[in-house]
């Protein structure tokens, strides 16, 4: 049994490397005696300065950073929690369920406000709004929509211009897209009217914010709905090309969160990394932390529009999820 355990531990890096990733990078010496394995849905570019500042004082540590989509991340981690030390995702509902299901290690030494943590096991470290992002040149002479209803109106009045040119998340593939969609639907019936209008225009469906922003910049689409504003702001090539709109009718702001795997091989190092995230966001240094901090989009009550609470898991019920996706497909994929 001891030999079998040692063999499995030796093979963990090989197993992780063998999978297909959106990105995989190793920071620090590959032969470092301690390796932290971070499974994340966040583009590597945002985490380069965070990881480099973490290992700067730790010459004995390397960080393997593995990127995949939010829904795929949840599946992979549930299947093999021993392969990863820290899990980072923007899909708050999936992260909360992982924690609720016992996959997260409790870290009592890390202090966060109640609204930014769950059971001392899941820790939020950013607040990022869902945005309407438009190709600015395409709206020359058109009213810039400030609400979802105004977006509906401009799309209807200019259907020829926007035919095949509106993008949004495919909620069947994106955990974050599903979270945003269910939260929008809870907040207002306007969401369903907007989905029907976008569907009538031959909606372009995406797994990730980065791909939507790429297509906006290139003009392949002219409007992206519920894309992460932080991703658009971070791109140097978007400043004069895109306009980012935070809808004024109701906010949808998610908190990116981190947990330590209950099967981590190095609990102290994993906890130190999550603590590093919390500290960097509170310092709010753009150089070391190129993501919005938790206080960036807080309202007067000190809470984000999507809260870390059990109600988040409502739409993860299998039957409710099937019904929601069926209604979403009916609205946005109208040729089926």
DOPA-103982 format. One record per residue (C-alpha): residue in one letter; x, y, z. Coordinates in Angstrom, 3 decimals, padded with zeros to 6 digits. Layout:
res / c1 / c2 / c3
A / X / Y / Z
...
***
This chain:
res / c1 / c2 / c3
X / 000.000 / 000.000 / 000.000
X / 002.844 / 002.405 / 000.847
X / 004.469 / 001.731 / -002.551
X / 001.146 / 002.361 / -004.313
X / 000.684 / 005.692 / -002.505
X / 004.209 / 006.845 / -003.360
X / 003.680 / 005.876 / -007.002
X / 000.441 / 007.868 / -007.230
X / 002.095 / 010.948 / -005.705
X / 004.962 / 010.652 / -008.183
X / 002.554 / 010.457 / -011.099
X / 000.402 / 013.470 / -010.133
X / 002.378 / 016.025 / -012.197
X / 002.345 / 013.661 / -015.172
X / -001.417 / 013.140 / -014.938
X / -002.073 / 016.873 / -014.714
X / 000.236 / 017.613 / -017.639
X / -001.417 / 014.953 / -019.816
X / -004.795 / 016.710 / -019.780
X / -005.775 / 019.349 / -022.315
X / -005.654 / 022.832 / -020.827
X / -006.515 / 026.278 / -022.133
X / -003.131 / 027.186 / -020.672
X / -000.512 / 025.594 / -018.444
X / 002.519 / 027.425 / -017.094
X / 005.072 / 026.686 / -014.407
X / 006.588 / 029.547 / -012.406
X / 009.820 / 029.127 / -010.474
X / 012.210 / 026.222 / -010.752
X / 010.521 / 023.089 / -012.127
X / 012.675 / 020.991 / -009.784
X / 011.737 / 023.021 / -006.706
X / 011.160 / 020.813 / -003.646
X / 007.664 / 022.279 / -003.103
X / 005.116 / 022.723 / -005.888
X / 001.767 / 024.450 / -005.608
X / -000.808 / 023.274 / -008.152
X / -003.391 / 025.960 / -008.922
X / -006.489 / 025.038 / -010.933
X / -008.101 / 028.211 / -012.238
X / -010.611 / 029.677 / -014.665
X / -008.761 / 033.024 / -014.687
X / -006.555 / 033.875 / -017.668
X / -002.890 / 033.411 / -016.844
X / -002.041 / 037.014 / -017.735
X / -003.921 / 038.238 / -014.655
X / -002.048 / 035.880 / -012.355
X / 001.514 / 036.329 / -013.592
X / 002.317 / 039.238 / -011.218
X / 000.381 / 037.583 / -008.371
X / 002.348 / 034.342 / -008.661
X / 005.690 / 036.048 / -009.198
X / 005.243 / 038.151 / -006.065
X / 004.282 / 034.988 / -004.152
X / 007.382 / 033.002 / -005.095
X / 009.763 / 035.983 / -004.932
X / 010.535 / 035.205 / -001.277
X / 010.148 / 031.437 / -001.693
X / 013.048 / 030.060 / -003.800
X / 012.048 / 026.523 / -002.784
X / 008.571 / 026.862 / -004.345
X / 007.255 / 026.493 / -007.881
X / 003.675 / 027.148 / -008.981
X / 001.964 / 025.130 / -011.689
X / -000.927 / 027.221 / -013.022
X / -003.594 / 025.314 / -014.955
X / -006.423 / 027.098 / -016.780
X / -009.753 / 025.720 / -017.952
X / -013.372 / 026.897 / -018.196
X / -015.549 / 027.225 / -015.101
X / -017.806 / 024.239 / -015.806
X / -014.907 / 021.990 / -016.843
X / -012.935 / 023.112 / -013.786
X / -015.699 / 021.892 / -011.485
X / -015.860 / 018.503 / -013.226
X / -012.085 / 017.956 / -013.225
X / -011.666 / 018.910 / -009.596
X / -014.508 / 016.700 / -008.400
X / -013.029 / 013.753 / -010.286
X / -009.473 / 014.186 / -008.952
X / -009.257 / 016.603 / -005.997
X / -005.860 / 015.188 / -005.048
X / -004.329 / 016.610 / -008.244
X / -004.763 / 020.242 / -007.136
X / -003.961 / 022.404 / -004.117
X / -005.864 / 025.646 / -004.781
X / -008.997 / 026.106 / -006.887
X / -009.922 / 029.541 / -008.265
X / -013.117 / 030.248 / -010.180
X / -015.550 / 033.011 / -011.097
X / -018.517 / 030.588 / -010.907
X / -019.567 / 031.410 / -007.357
X / -022.370 / 028.855 / -007.244
X / -020.118 / 025.959 / -008.268
X / -017.443 / 027.049 / -005.795
X / -020.006 / 027.262 / -002.999
X / -021.282 / 023.783 / -003.810
X / -017.756 / 022.372 / -003.819
X / -017.311 / 023.848 / -000.362
X / -020.688 / 022.621 / 000.821
X / -019.856 / 019.122 / -000.465
X / -016.704 / 018.939 / 001.649
X / -014.004 / 019.528 / -000.991
X / -012.546 / 022.632 / 000.713
X / -010.153 / 022.800 / 003.648
X / -011.216 / 025.060 / 006.522
X / -008.722 / 027.915 / 007.067
X / -009.560 / 029.604 / 010.356
X / -006.451 / 031.798 / 010.302
X / -007.617 / 033.791 / 007.257
X / -009.799 / 036.786 / 008.101
X / -012.408 / 038.020 / 005.634
X / -015.727 / 039.834 / 006.162
X / -018.679 / 037.458 / 006.452
X / -020.030 / 038.516 / 003.058
X / -016.693 / 037.684 / 001.375
X / -016.200 / 034.157 / 002.733
X / -018.161 / 030.987 / 003.400
X / -017.527 / 028.835 / 006.461
X / -013.885 / 029.933 / 006.560
X / -013.337 / 027.648 / 003.563
X / -014.192 / 029.724 / 000.479
X / -012.696 / 033.193 / 000.103
X / -013.673 / 035.939 / -002.335
X / -010.883 / 038.196 / -003.542
X / -012.361 / 040.247 / -006.419
X / -015.650 / 041.914 / -007.328
X / -016.243 / 042.042 / -011.084
X / -019.359 / 043.253 / -012.890
X / -021.032 / 041.653 / -015.865
X / -021.119 / 044.246 / -018.612
X / -022.566 / 045.025 / -021.997
X / -019.531 / 045.614 / -024.207
X / -019.973 / 047.141 / -027.658
X / -017.825 / 047.828 / -030.682
X / -017.797 / 051.640 / -030.479
X / -017.560 / 052.319 / -034.211
X / -020.668 / 050.218 / -034.909
X / -022.742 / 052.503 / -032.705
X / -021.786 / 055.696 / -034.524
X / -025.064 / 057.568 / -034.856
X / -026.915 / 055.170 / -032.523
X / -027.932 / 055.714 / -028.919
X / -025.607 / 053.952 / -026.483
X / -027.827 / 051.706 / -024.314
X / -027.612 / 052.253 / -020.552
X / -030.084 / 049.519 / -019.570
X / -031.142 / 046.106 / -020.826
X / -034.420 / 047.543 / -022.097
X / -032.534 / 050.174 / -024.097
X / -030.330 / 047.419 / -025.540
X / -033.476 / 045.546 / -026.599
X / -034.768 / 048.657 / -028.341
X / -031.565 / 049.449 / -030.240
X / -031.228 / 045.828 / -031.391
X / -034.831 / 045.696 / -032.595
X / -034.598 / 048.992 / -034.474
X / -031.353 / 047.970 / -036.196
X / -031.885 / 044.266 / -036.775
X / -030.083 / 044.242 / -040.138
X / -026.941 / 045.743 / -038.595
X / -026.858 / 043.321 / -035.680
X / -027.884 / 040.120 / -037.451
X / -025.325 / 037.480 / -036.407
X / -023.349 / 040.142 / -034.552
X / -024.462 / 039.717 / -030.927
X / -022.597 / 037.399 / -028.574
X / -023.188 / 035.993 / -025.113
X / -022.208 / 032.993 / -023.008
X / -023.380 / 029.513 / -023.892
X / -024.840 / 028.641 / -020.489
X / -024.594 / 024.931 / -021.304
X / -020.793 / 025.200 / -021.427
X / -019.931 / 028.097 / -019.119
X / -020.446 / 027.904 / -015.374
X / -020.018 / 031.671 / -015.095
X / -022.433 / 032.238 / -017.974
X / -025.008 / 030.045 / -016.246
X / -024.529 / 031.943 / -012.980
X / -024.990 / 035.321 / -014.671
X / -028.048 / 034.123 / -016.588
X / -029.825 / 032.646 / -013.566
X / -029.114 / 035.742 / -011.479
X / -030.413 / 038.003 / -014.263
X / -033.551 / 035.895 / -014.607
X / -034.191 / 036.142 / -010.860
X / -033.820 / 039.907 / -010.964
X / -036.063 / 040.798 / -013.903
X / -038.200 / 039.422 / -016.722
X / -036.273 / 041.788 / -019.000
X / -033.617 / 039.084 / -019.224
X / -035.936 / 036.692 / -021.079
X / -037.119 / 039.396 / -023.482
X / -033.486 / 040.245 / -024.214
X / -032.613 / 036.583 / -024.808
X / -035.495 / 036.302 / -027.301
X / -034.287 / 039.389 / -029.183
X / -030.677 / 038.185 / -029.232
X / -031.884 / 034.750 / -030.360
X / -033.859 / 036.264 / -033.232
X / -030.607 / 037.872 / -034.411
X / -028.756 / 034.530 / -034.688
X / -026.833 / 034.791 / -031.407
X / -023.151 / 033.864 / -031.330
X / -022.448 / 031.713 / -028.256
X / -019.179 / 031.575 / -026.337
X / -017.504 / 029.680 / -023.534
X / -015.363 / 032.540 / -022.309
X / -015.105 / 036.315 / -021.975
X / -011.726 / 036.403 / -023.717
X / -013.099 / 034.921 / -026.948
X / -016.009 / 037.369 / -026.991
X / -013.648 / 040.306 / -026.534
X / -011.396 / 039.029 / -029.334
X / -014.365 / 038.924 / -031.714
X / -015.556 / 042.372 / -030.614
X / -012.154 / 043.878 / -031.343
X / -012.047 / 042.205 / -034.760
X / -015.635 / 043.256 / -035.557
X / -016.919 / 039.708 / -035.916
X / -019.538 / 040.675 / -033.331
X / -020.657 / 044.178 / -032.361
X / -022.295 / 043.541 / -028.980
X / -021.406 / 041.159 / -026.139
X / -023.858 / 040.651 / -023.305
X / -022.758 / 039.685 / -019.768
X / -019.070 / 039.709 / -020.656
X / -016.650 / 040.414 / -017.803
X / -015.836 / 044.118 / -017.860
X / -012.524 / 043.471 / -016.101
X / -011.287 / 041.396 / -019.053
X / -012.134 / 044.146 / -021.534
X / -010.499 / 046.848 / -019.385
X / -007.296 / 044.829 / -019.070
X / -006.705 / 044.688 / -022.822
X / -004.501 / 047.491 / -024.163
X / -005.970 / 047.054 / -027.659
X / -009.562 / 047.752 / -026.579
X / -009.371 / 051.319 / -025.270
X / -010.342 / 053.075 / -028.506
X / -012.297 / 050.161 / -029.947
X / -014.743 / 049.068 / -027.258
X / -017.173 / 050.765 / -024.911
X / -017.964 / 049.054 / -021.608
X / -021.465 / 049.590 / -020.225
X / -022.499 / 048.642 / -016.692
X / -026.305 / 048.400 / -016.973
X / -027.994 / 050.886 / -014.662
X / -031.249 / 048.927 / -014.252
X / -029.797 / 046.241 / -011.957
X / -026.217 / 045.154 / -011.254
X / -024.826 / 041.670 / -011.719
X / -021.466 / 041.509 / -009.981
X / -019.678 / 038.283 / -009.201
X / -016.886 / 037.678 / -006.708
X / -013.991 / 035.517 / -007.884
X / -013.139 / 033.052 / -005.131
X / -010.478 / 030.608 / -004.003
X / -010.504 / 027.451 / -001.911
X / -007.840 / 025.025 / -000.744
X / -008.429 / 021.425 / -001.710
X / -009.184 / 019.168 / 001.214
X / -006.737 / 016.753 / -000.457
X / -003.871 / 019.241 / -000.830
X / -000.408 / 017.772 / -000.361
X / 000.906 / 021.005 / 001.194
X / -001.765 / 022.684 / 003.369
X / 000.508 / 025.407 / 004.745
X / 001.714 / 026.501 / 001.294
X / -001.818 / 026.402 / -000.123
X / -003.135 / 028.500 / 002.761
X / -000.281 / 030.968 / 002.297
X / -001.248 / 031.442 / -001.360
X / -004.893 / 032.198 / -000.560
X / -003.731 / 034.574 / 002.156
X / -001.492 / 036.224 / -000.444
X / -004.520 / 036.812 / -002.705
X / -006.496 / 038.368 / 000.130
X / -003.634 / 040.643 / 001.125
X / -002.897 / 041.812 / -002.425
X / -006.529 / 042.697 / -003.155
X / -006.735 / 044.742 / 000.057
X / -003.588 / 046.656 / -000.924
X / -005.204 / 047.341 / -004.318
X / -001.904 / 047.659 / -006.189
X / -002.477 / 047.453 / -009.947
X / 001.147 / 046.372 / -010.401
X / 000.857 / 043.196 / -008.314
X / -002.912 / 042.650 / -008.523
X / -004.360 / 043.470 / -011.985
X / -007.930 / 042.545 / -011.010
X / -010.677 / 044.628 / -009.359
X / -010.500 / 044.462 / -005.578
X / -013.440 / 043.491 / -003.409
X / -014.354 / 047.104 / -002.663
X / -014.396 / 048.126 / -006.334
X / -018.114 / 047.639 / -006.907
X / -019.640 / 047.411 / -003.437
X / -022.959 / 049.165 / -002.840
X / -023.807 / 051.153 / 000.285
X / -024.703 / 048.013 / 002.236
X / -021.201 / 046.633 / 001.700
X / -022.403 / 043.580 / -000.249
X / -021.990 / 042.557 / -003.853
X / -025.067 / 041.971 / -005.955
X / -024.412 / 038.206 / -005.916
X / -023.832 / 037.016 / -002.365
X / -022.018 / 033.958 / -001.068
X / -025.030 / 032.220 / 000.446
X / -026.882 / 028.897 / 000.085
X / -029.491 / 030.430 / -002.260
X / -026.759 / 030.476 / -004.905
X / -027.056 / 026.714 / -005.237
X / -030.786 / 026.795 / -006.069
X / -030.244 / 026.606 / -009.820
X / -027.699 / 023.811 / -009.446
X / -030.544 / 021.449 / -008.604
X / -030.598 / 019.043 / -011.544
X / -034.299 / 019.495 / -012.354
X / -034.177 / 023.291 / -012.051
X / -031.059 / 023.365 / -014.224
X / -032.719 / 021.261 / -016.922
X / -035.815 / 023.491 / -016.945
X / -033.759 / 026.690 / -017.059
X / -031.535 / 025.500 / -019.908
X / -034.550 / 024.286 / -021.868
X / -036.186 / 027.737 / -021.541
X / -032.899 / 029.430 / -022.446
X / -032.500 / 027.243 / -025.552
X / -036.068 / 028.039 / -026.587
X / -035.350 / 031.763 / -026.341
X / -031.890 / 031.990 / -027.869
X / -031.612 / 029.049 / -030.285
X / -034.760 / 029.657 / -032.258
X / -034.007 / 027.412 / -035.241
X / -034.222 / 024.221 / -033.173
***
